[in-house]
Amino acid sequence: MIILIIARLLLPYFVVRYVNKVLADMNGYTGHIEDVDIHLIRGAYQIDGMNIRKVNGKIKEPFILIPKMDLSVQWESLLKGKLVSEVECHNPEINFAFSSSEEGSQTGAENDWTKVIKDLLPIEINRFQIIDGKVDLTSIVSQPKTDLTLKNFQLEIANIRNVEEKGKALPSPVKATGDMPGFGGTMLFTANMMLLKQIPDFDYNMSLKDLQLVKLNSLSRQYGNLDFEKGTMSLLSEMKMVDGKLEGYLKPLTKDMKIFKMKEENRNVSQFFRELLAEGGAFILENKKKDQVATRIPLKGTVGDISTDLWPIIINVLRNAYVEAFKAEYDSSMSVKDTIKEVRKDRKEKRKEKREARRAKRERKKAERKKD
């Protein structure tokens, strides 16, 4: 009995040593933890103060910082005859950085993170959750430098090992939400996935709602030479991947958008006419009832042979698709010929509406005279 008590007291010490040994050398990254709490009754252990950083990088912030991580047996699945686990990360911080140089990049692509997770928790994970997290995406667009921060980030991935709903094509539901203080909007991501394939299949819907257009001016100046005066933008996207082939769309939807201001100092001639034409184009494309402007941009991509960790590849393919879509949207929206064509079309439709209104008025007068 005494030996068991001593073993229980020493167990956290040996677990801390083991975890720190796993995290010490991760092919370009290193890490450590501060403490471990063992909960034998519920088949769990809690890691405190996990810090993972890149070796020989210029990024000051750690790649992953998790104050508390709970790893436990998923009893609900155990009752169904499947021994799997669940992981909960409380208040984590994840700092991604995109750069053409190795020192300035921090994406995790160099390491096989599935191996690290398996070493930390030999039992297969069936549920993964992030509670009140923060995600930083630094220089996701290289020119101009654009930083995107998600705060109050919530994520849940369920049924990863397909314990339930067997036979379903996409059995793993995913939901993520977050606030975007840098742009004044919110993010919602929902998906269904098949995560047991080497290259997973998925179908997701993503929305970035109520982004403040004035806070996007660094992007609009770079790719469209535009300054927004007011308004909001929501980005709606759906993407499917089956057998490595990505296909979907990006739909920007603006509301109360104002680009052109007649009297503004420090405006060159080129920018003046671009904004004038863009303002005219926005007026033409407006949804008159809701004062919204919308278009639809197709997105495509392919994830080929997998020689390194999978998810950084998928993230990079998606990132490239969205960035190129933004560039294409800004470039195509500046066509003078198309703008003039739409203006003429709009005038023609208005003349037609006036003719029909005059004709209806004459018909009403004729009907009134017949009654008299």
Contacts in CASP RR format, 6 or more apart in sequence:
PFRMAT RR
TARGET T0000
AUTHOR 0000-0000-0000
METHOD contacts of the structure
MODEL  1
MIILIIARLLLPYFVVRYVNKVLADMNGYTGHIEDVDIHLIRGAYQIDGM
NIRKVNGKIKEPFILIPKMDLSVQWESLLKGKLVSEVECHNPEINFAFSS
SEEGSQTGAENDWTKVIKDLLPIEINRFQIIDGKVDLTSIVSQPKTDLTL
KNFQLEIANIRNVEEKGKALPSPVKATGDMPGFGGTMLFTANMMLLKQIP
DFDYNMSLKDLQLVKLNSLSRQYGNLDFEKGTMSLLSEMKMVDGKLEGYL
KPLTKDMKIFKMKEENRNVSQFFRELLAEGGAFILENKKKDQVATRIPLK
GTVGDISTDLWPIIINVLRNAYVEAFKAEYDSSMSVKDTIKEVRKDRKEK
RKEKREARRAKRERKKAERKKD
8 38 0 8 1.000
8 40 0 8 1.000
11 38 0 8 1.000
12 35 0 8 1.000
12 36 0 8 1.000
12 37 0 8 1.000
12 38 0 8 1.000
15 36 0 8 1.000
15 38 0 8 1.000
15 45 0 8 1.000
16 33 0 8 1.000
16 35 0 8 1.000
16 36 0 8 1.000
19 33 0 8 1.000
19 36 0 8 1.000
19 47 0 8 1.000
19 120 0 8 1.000
20 31 0 8 1.000
20 32 0 8 1.000
20 33 0 8 1.000
22 116 0 8 1.000
22 119 0 8 1.000
22 120 0 8 1.000
23 30 0 8 1.000
23 31 0 8 1.000
23 32 0 8 1.000
23 33 0 8 1.000
23 50 0 8 1.000
23 52 0 8 1.000
23 116 0 8 1.000
24 30 0 8 1.000
24 31 0 8 1.000
24 32 0 8 1.000
26 52 0 8 1.000
26 111 0 8 1.000
26 116 0 8 1.000
27 110 0 8 1.000
27 111 0 8 1.000
27 112 0 8 1.000
28 54 0 8 1.000
28 55 0 8 1.000
28 56 0 8 1.000
28 110 0 8 1.000
28 111 0 8 1.000
29 52 0 8 1.000
29 53 0 8 1.000
29 54 0 8 1.000
29 55 0 8 1.000
29 63 0 8 1.000
29 108 0 8 1.000
29 110 0 8 1.000
29 111 0 8 1.000
30 52 0 8 1.000
30 53 0 8 1.000
30 55 0 8 1.000
31 50 0 8 1.000
31 51 0 8 1.000
31 52 0 8 1.000
31 53 0 8 1.000
32 50 0 8 1.000
32 51 0 8 1.000
33 47 0 8 1.000
33 48 0 8 1.000
33 49 0 8 1.000
33 50 0 8 1.000
33 51 0 8 1.000
34 48 0 8 1.000
34 49 0 8 1.000
35 47 0 8 1.000
35 48 0 8 1.000
35 49 0 8 1.000
36 45 0 8 1.000
36 46 0 8 1.000
36 47 0 8 1.000
36 48 0 8 1.000
37 45 0 8 1.000
37 46 0 8 1.000
37 48 0 8 1.000
38 45 0 8 1.000
39 45 0 8 1.000
39 46 0 8 1.000
39 72 0 8 1.000
42 72 0 8 1.000
42 73 0 8 1.000
42 75 0 8 1.000
43 72 0 8 1.000
43 73 0 8 1.000
44 70 0 8 1.000
44 71 0 8 1.000
44 72 0 8 1.000
44 73 0 8 1.000
45 71 0 8 1.000
45 72 0 8 1.000
46 68 0 8 1.000
46 69 0 8 1.000
46 70 0 8 1.000
46 71 0 8 1.000
47 66 0 8 1.000
47 68 0 8 1.000
47 69 0 8 1.000
47 71 0 8 1.000
48 67 0 8 1.000
48 68 0 8 1.000
49 65 0 8 1.000
49 66 0 8 1.000
49 67 0 8 1.000
49 68 0 8 1.000
50 64 0 8 1.000
50 65 0 8 1.000
50 66 0 8 1.000
50 69 0 8 1.000
51 62 0 8 1.000
51 64 0 8 1.000
51 65 0 8 1.000
52 62 0 8 1.000
52 63 0 8 1.000
52 64 0 8 1.000
52 65 0 8 1.000
53 59 0 8 1.000
53 62 0 8 1.000
53 63 0 8 1.000
54 63 0 8 1.000
54 106 0 8 1.000
54 108 0 8 1.000
56 103 0 8 1.000
57 102 0 8 1.000
57 103 0 8 1.000
57 104 0 8 1.000
57 106 0 8 1.000
58 103 0 8 1.000
58 104 0 8 1.000
59 95 0 8 1.000
59 97 0 8 1.000
59 104 0 8 1.000
59 106 0 8 1.000
59 138 0 8 1.000
61 93 0 8 1.000
61 95 0 8 1.000
61 136 0 8 1.000
62 93 0 8 1.000
62 95 0 8 1.000
63 94 0 8 1.000
63 95 0 8 1.000
63 106 0 8 1.000
63 108 0 8 1.000
64 92 0 8 1.000
64 93 0 8 1.000
64 94 0 8 1.000
64 95 0 8 1.000
65 92 0 8 1.000
65 93 0 8 1.000
65 95 0 8 1.000
66 89 0 8 1.000
66 90 0 8 1.000
66 91 0 8 1.000
66 92 0 8 1.000
66 93 0 8 1.000
67 90 0 8 1.000
67 91 0 8 1.000
67 92 0 8 1.000
68 89 0 8 1.000
68 90 0 8 1.000
68 91 0 8 1.000
69 87 0 8 1.000
69 88 0 8 1.000
69 89 0 8 1.000
69 90 0 8 1.000
69 92 0 8 1.000
70 87 0 8 1.000
70 88 0 8 1.000
70 90 0 8 1.000
71 85 0 8 1.000
71 86 0 8 1.000
71 87 0 8 1.000
71 120 0 8 1.000
71 121 0 8 1.000
72 85 0 8 1.000
72 86 0 8 1.000
73 83 0 8 1.000
73 84 0 8 1.000
73 85 0 8 1.000
73 86 0 8 1.000
73 123 0 8 1.000
74 84 0 8 1.000
74 85 0 8 1.000
74 86 0 8 1.000
74 126 0 8 1.000
74 127 0 8 1.000
77 83 0 8 1.000
77 84 0 8 1.000
77 126 0 8 1.000
77 161 0 8 1.000
77 163 0 8 1.000
78 84 0 8 1.000
80 163 0 8 1.000
80 164 0 8 1.000
82 126 0 8 1.000
82 161 0 8 1.000
82 163 0 8 1.000
83 123 0 8 1.000
84 123 0 8 1.000
84 124 0 8 1.000
84 125 0 8 1.000
84 126 0 8 1.000
84 161 0 8 1.000
84 163 0 8 1.000
85 121 0 8 1.000
85 123 0 8 1.000
85 124 0 8 1.000
85 125 0 8 1.000
85 126 0 8 1.000
86 125 0 8 1.000
86 126 0 8 1.000
86 127 0 8 1.000
86 128 0 8 1.000
86 129 0 8 1.000
87 121 0 8 1.000
87 125 0 8 1.000
87 127 0 8 1.000
87 128 0 8 1.000
87 129 0 8 1.000
88 129 0 8 1.000
88 131 0 8 1.000
89 129 0 8 1.000
89 130 0 8 1.000
89 131 0 8 1.000
89 133 0 8 1.000
90 131 0 8 1.000
90 132 0 8 1.000
91 131 0 8 1.000
91 132 0 8 1.000
91 133 0 8 1.000
91 134 0 8 1.000
92 130 0 8 1.000
92 133 0 8 1.000
92 134 0 8 1.000
93 133 0 8 1.000
93 134 0 8 1.000
93 135 0 8 1.000
93 136 0 8 1.000
94 133 0 8 1.000
94 134 0 8 1.000
94 135 0 8 1.000
94 136 0 8 1.000
95 106 0 8 1.000
95 136 0 8 1.000
95 138 0 8 1.000
96 106 0 8 1.000
96 107 0 8 1.000
96 135 0 8 1.000
96 136 0 8 1.000
96 137 0 8 1.000
96 138 0 8 1.000
96 140 0 8 1.000
97 104 0 8 1.000
97 105 0 8 1.000
97 106 0 8 1.000
97 107 0 8 1.000
97 138 0 8 1.000
97 139 0 8 1.000
98 105 0 8 1.000
98 107 0 8 1.000
98 137 0 8 1.000
98 138 0 8 1.000
98 139 0 8 1.000
98 140 0 8 1.000
98 142 0 8 1.000
98 319 0 8 1.000
99 105 0 8 1.000
99 139 0 8 1.000
99 142 0 8 1.000
100 142 0 8 1.000
106 138 0 8 1.000
107 312 0 8 1.000
107 315 0 8 1.000
107 316 0 8 1.000
108 309 0 8 1.000
108 312 0 8 1.000
109 308 0 8 1.000
109 309 0 8 1.000
109 312 0 8 1.000
109 313 0 8 1.000
109 316 0 8 1.000
110 308 0 8 1.000
111 309 0 8 1.000
112 308 0 8 1.000
112 309 0 8 1.000
113 309 0 8 1.000
113 311 0 8 1.000
114 309 0 8 1.000
117 125 0 8 1.000
124 160 0 8 1.000
124 161 0 8 1.000
125 160 0 8 1.000
125 161 0 8 1.000
126 158 0 8 1.000
126 159 0 8 1.000
126 160 0 8 1.000
126 161 0 8 1.000
126 163 0 8 1.000
127 156 0 8 1.000
127 157 0 8 1.000
127 158 0 8 1.000
127 159 0 8 1.000
127 160 0 8 1.000
128 155 0 8 1.000
128 156 0 8 1.000
128 157 0 8 1.000
128 160 0 8 1.000
129 155 0 8 1.000
129 156 0 8 1.000
129 157 0 8 1.000
130 153 0 8 1.000
130 154 0 8 1.000
130 155 0 8 1.000
130 156 0 8 1.000
131 154 0 8 1.000
132 152 0 8 1.000
132 153 0 8 1.000
132 154 0 8 1.000
133 150 0 8 1.000
133 151 0 8 1.000
133 152 0 8 1.000
133 153 0 8 1.000
133 154 0 8 1.000
134 149 0 8 1.000
134 150 0 8 1.000
134 151 0 8 1.000
134 153 0 8 1.000
135 149 0 8 1.000
135 150 0 8 1.000
135 153 0 8 1.000
136 147 0 8 1.000
136 148 0 8 1.000
136 149 0 8 1.000
136 150 0 8 1.000
137 147 0 8 1.000
137 148 0 8 1.000
137 149 0 8 1.000
137 150 0 8 1.000
138 147 0 8 1.000
139 145 0 8 1.000
139 146 0 8 1.000
139 147 0 8 1.000
140 146 0 8 1.000
140 147 0 8 1.000
140 148 0 8 1.000
140 319 0 8 1.000
140 323 0 8 1.000
141 219 0 8 1.000
141 323 0 8 1.000
141 326 0 8 1.000
143 222 0 8 1.000
144 218 0 8 1.000
144 219 0 8 1.000
144 221 0 8 1.000
144 222 0 8 1.000
146 218 0 8 1.000
146 219 0 8 1.000
148 180 0 8 1.000
148 182 0 8 1.000
148 183 0 8 1.000
149 180 0 8 1.000
149 181 0 8 1.000
149 182 0 8 1.000
150 178 0 8 1.000
150 179 0 8 1.000
150 180 0 8 1.000
150 187 0 8 1.000
151 178 0 8 1.000
151 179 0 8 1.000
151 180 0 8 1.000
151 181 0 8 1.000
152 177 0 8 1.000
152 178 0 8 1.000
152 179 0 8 1.000
153 176 0 8 1.000
153 177 0 8 1.000
153 178 0 8 1.000
154 175 0 8 1.000
154 176 0 8 1.000
154 177 0 8 1.000
154 178 0 8 1.000
155 174 0 8 1.000
155 175 0 8 1.000
155 176 0 8 1.000
156 174 0 8 1.000
156 175 0 8 1.000
156 176 0 8 1.000
157 172 0 8 1.000
157 173 0 8 1.000
157 174 0 8 1.000
157 193 0 8 1.000
157 195 0 8 1.000
158 172 0 8 1.000
158 173 0 8 1.000
158 174 0 8 1.000
159 165 0 8 1.000
159 171 0 8 1.000
159 172 0 8 1.000
159 173 0 8 1.000
160 172 0 8 1.000
160 195 0 8 1.000
161 196 0 8 1.000
162 171 0 8 1.000
162 172 0 8 1.000
162 196 0 8 1.000
164 171 0 8 1.000
165 171 0 8 1.000
169 194 0 8 1.000
169 201 0 8 1.000
170 192 0 8 1.000
170 193 0 8 1.000
170 194 0 8 1.000
170 201 0 8 1.000
170 202 0 8 1.000
170 203 0 8 1.000
171 192 0 8 1.000
171 194 0 8 1.000
172 192 0 8 1.000
172 193 0 8 1.000
172 194 0 8 1.000
172 195 0 8 1.000
173 190 0 8 1.000
173 191 0 8 1.000
173 192 0 8 1.000
173 193 0 8 1.000
174 189 0 8 1.000
174 190 0 8 1.000
174 191 0 8 1.000
174 192 0 8 1.000
174 193 0 8 1.000
174 202 0 8 1.000
174 204 0 8 1.000
175 189 0 8 1.000
175 190 0 8 1.000
175 191 0 8 1.000
176 187 0 8 1.000
176 188 0 8 1.000
176 189 0 8 1.000
176 190 0 8 1.000
177 186 0 8 1.000
177 187 0 8 1.000
177 188 0 8 1.000
177 189 0 8 1.000
178 186 0 8 1.000
178 187 0 8 1.000
178 188 0 8 1.000
179 185 0 8 1.000
179 186 0 8 1.000
179 187 0 8 1.000
180 186 0 8 1.000
180 187 0 8 1.000
180 208 0 8 1.000
180 211 0 8 1.000
182 215 0 8 1.000
183 208 0 8 1.000
183 211 0 8 1.000
183 212 0 8 1.000
183 215 0 8 1.000
183 216 0 8 1.000
184 210 0 8 1.000
184 211 0 8 1.000
184 212 0 8 1.000
184 215 0 8 1.000
185 208 0 8 1.000
185 209 0 8 1.000
185 210 0 8 1.000
185 211 0 8 1.000
185 212 0 8 1.000
186 208 0 8 1.000
186 209 0 8 1.000
186 210 0 8 1.000
187 206 0 8 1.000
187 207 0 8 1.000
187 208 0 8 1.000
187 209 0 8 1.000
188 206 0 8 1.000
188 207 0 8 1.000
188 209 0 8 1.000
189 204 0 8 1.000
189 205 0 8 1.000
189 206 0 8 1.000
190 204 0 8 1.000
190 205 0 8 1.000
190 206 0 8 1.000
191 202 0 8 1.000
191 203 0 8 1.000
191 204 0 8 1.000
191 205 0 8 1.000
192 202 0 8 1.000
192 203 0 8 1.000
192 204 0 8 1.000
193 200 0 8 1.000
193 201 0 8 1.000
193 202 0 8 1.000
193 203 0 8 1.000
193 204 0 8 1.000
194 200 0 8 1.000
194 201 0 8 1.000
194 202 0 8 1.000
198 306 0 8 1.000
198 310 0 8 1.000
199 241 0 8 1.000
199 243 0 8 1.000
199 244 0 8 1.000
199 303 0 8 1.000
199 304 0 8 1.000
199 306 0 8 1.000
199 310 0 8 1.000
200 241 0 8 1.000
200 310 0 8 1.000
201 241 0 8 1.000
201 242 0 8 1.000
201 243 0 8 1.000
201 244 0 8 1.000
202 239 0 8 1.000
202 240 0 8 1.000
202 241 0 8 1.000
203 238 0 8 1.000
203 239 0 8 1.000
203 240 0 8 1.000
203 241 0 8 1.000
204 238 0 8 1.000
204 239 0 8 1.000
204 240 0 8 1.000
205 236 0 8 1.000
205 237 0 8 1.000
205 238 0 8 1.000
206 235 0 8 1.000
206 236 0 8 1.000
206 237 0 8 1.000
206 238 0 8 1.000
206 239 0 8 1.000
207 234 0 8 1.000
207 235 0 8 1.000
207 236 0 8 1.000
207 237 0 8 1.000
208 234 0 8 1.000
208 235 0 8 1.000
209 234 0 8 1.000
210 232 0 8 1.000
210 234 0 8 1.000
211 232 0 8 1.000
211 233 0 8 1.000
211 234 0 8 1.000
211 235 0 8 1.000
212 231 0 8 1.000
212 232 0 8 1.000
213 220 0 8 1.000
213 228 0 8 1.000
213 230 0 8 1.000
213 231 0 8 1.000
213 232 0 8 1.000
213 233 0 8 1.000
213 254 0 8 1.000
213 257 0 8 1.000
214 228 0 8 1.000
214 229 0 8 1.000
214 230 0 8 1.000
214 231 0 8 1.000
216 228 0 8 1.000
216 233 0 8 1.000
217 226 0 8 1.000
217 227 0 8 1.000
217 228 0 8 1.000
219 326 0 8 1.000
220 226 0 8 1.000
220 227 0 8 1.000
220 228 0 8 1.000
220 330 0 8 1.000
221 227 0 8 1.000
223 326 0 8 1.000
223 327 0 8 1.000
223 330 0 8 1.000
223 331 0 8 1.000
224 274 0 8 1.000
224 330 0 8 1.000
224 331 0 8 1.000
224 333 0 8 1.000
224 334 0 8 1.000
225 270 0 8 1.000
225 271 0 8 1.000
225 274 0 8 1.000
226 259 0 8 1.000
226 271 0 8 1.000
226 274 0 8 1.000
226 275 0 8 1.000
226 278 0 8 1.000
226 330 0 8 1.000
227 259 0 8 1.000
227 271 0 8 1.000
227 275 0 8 1.000
228 257 0 8 1.000
228 258 0 8 1.000
228 259 0 8 1.000
229 258 0 8 1.000
229 259 0 8 1.000
229 260 0 8 1.000
229 261 0 8 1.000
230 256 0 8 1.000
230 257 0 8 1.000
230 258 0 8 1.000
231 254 0 8 1.000
231 255 0 8 1.000
231 256 0 8 1.000
231 257 0 8 1.000
231 258 0 8 1.000
232 254 0 8 1.000
232 255 0 8 1.000
232 256 0 8 1.000
233 252 0 8 1.000
233 253 0 8 1.000
233 254 0 8 1.000
233 255 0 8 1.000
233 257 0 8 1.000
234 252 0 8 1.000
234 253 0 8 1.000
234 254 0 8 1.000
234 255 0 8 1.000
235 250 0 8 1.000
235 251 0 8 1.000
235 252 0 8 1.000
235 253 0 8 1.000
236 250 0 8 1.000
236 251 0 8 1.000
236 253 0 8 1.000
237 248 0 8 1.000
237 249 0 8 1.000
237 250 0 8 1.000
237 251 0 8 1.000
237 299 0 8 1.000
237 322 0 8 1.000
238 248 0 8 1.000
238 249 0 8 1.000
239 246 0 8 1.000
239 247 0 8 1.000
239 248 0 8 1.000
239 299 0 8 1.000
239 318 0 8 1.000
240 246 0 8 1.000
240 247 0 8 1.000
240 248 0 8 1.000
241 247 0 8 1.000
241 303 0 8 1.000
241 314 0 8 1.000
244 302 0 8 1.000
244 303 0 8 1.000
244 304 0 8 1.000
245 301 0 8 1.000
245 302 0 8 1.000
245 303 0 8 1.000
246 299 0 8 1.000
246 300 0 8 1.000
246 301 0 8 1.000
246 302 0 8 1.000
246 303 0 8 1.000
246 317 0 8 1.000
246 318 0 8 1.000
246 321 0 8 1.000
247 298 0 8 1.000
247 299 0 8 1.000
247 300 0 8 1.000
247 301 0 8 1.000
248 298 0 8 1.000
248 299 0 8 1.000
248 300 0 8 1.000
249 296 0 8 1.000
249 297 0 8 1.000
249 298 0 8 1.000
249 299 0 8 1.000
250 296 0 8 1.000
250 297 0 8 1.000
250 299 0 8 1.000
250 322 0 8 1.000
250 325 0 8 1.000
251 294 0 8 1.000
251 295 0 8 1.000
251 296 0 8 1.000
251 297 0 8 1.000
252 294 0 8 1.000
252 295 0 8 1.000
252 297 0 8 1.000
252 329 0 8 1.000
253 292 0 8 1.000
253 293 0 8 1.000
253 294 0 8 1.000
254 282 0 8 1.000
254 292 0 8 1.000
254 293 0 8 1.000
254 294 0 8 1.000
255 290 0 8 1.000
255 291 0 8 1.000
255 292 0 8 1.000
255 293 0 8 1.000
256 291 0 8 1.000
257 282 0 8 1.000
257 293 0 8 1.000
258 279 0 8 1.000
259 275 0 8 1.000
259 278 0 8 1.000
259 279 0 8 1.000
259 282 0 8 1.000
260 275 0 8 1.000
260 276 0 8 1.000
260 278 0 8 1.000
260 279 0 8 1.000
260 280 0 8 1.000
261 275 0 8 1.000
267 275 0 8 1.000
274 334 0 8 1.000
277 334 0 8 1.000
277 336 0 8 1.000
277 339 0 8 1.000
278 333 0 8 1.000
278 334 0 8 1.000
280 339 0 8 1.000
280 343 0 8 1.000
281 339 0 8 1.000
281 342 0 8 1.000
281 343 0 8 1.000
282 293 0 8 1.000
284 339 0 8 1.000
284 342 0 8 1.000
284 343 0 8 1.000
284 345 0 8 1.000
284 346 0 8 1.000
285 293 0 8 1.000
285 294 0 8 1.000
285 295 0 8 1.000
285 342 0 8 1.000
286 292 0 8 1.000
286 293 0 8 1.000
287 293 0 8 1.000
287 294 0 8 1.000
295 329 0 8 1.000
297 325 0 8 1.000
297 328 0 8 1.000
297 329 0 8 1.000
299 321 0 8 1.000
299 322 0 8 1.000
299 325 0 8 1.000
300 321 0 8 1.000
301 317 0 8 1.000
301 321 0 8 1.000
302 317 0 8 1.000
303 310 0 8 1.000
303 313 0 8 1.000
303 314 0 8 1.000
303 317 0 8 1.000
306 313 0 8 1.000
END
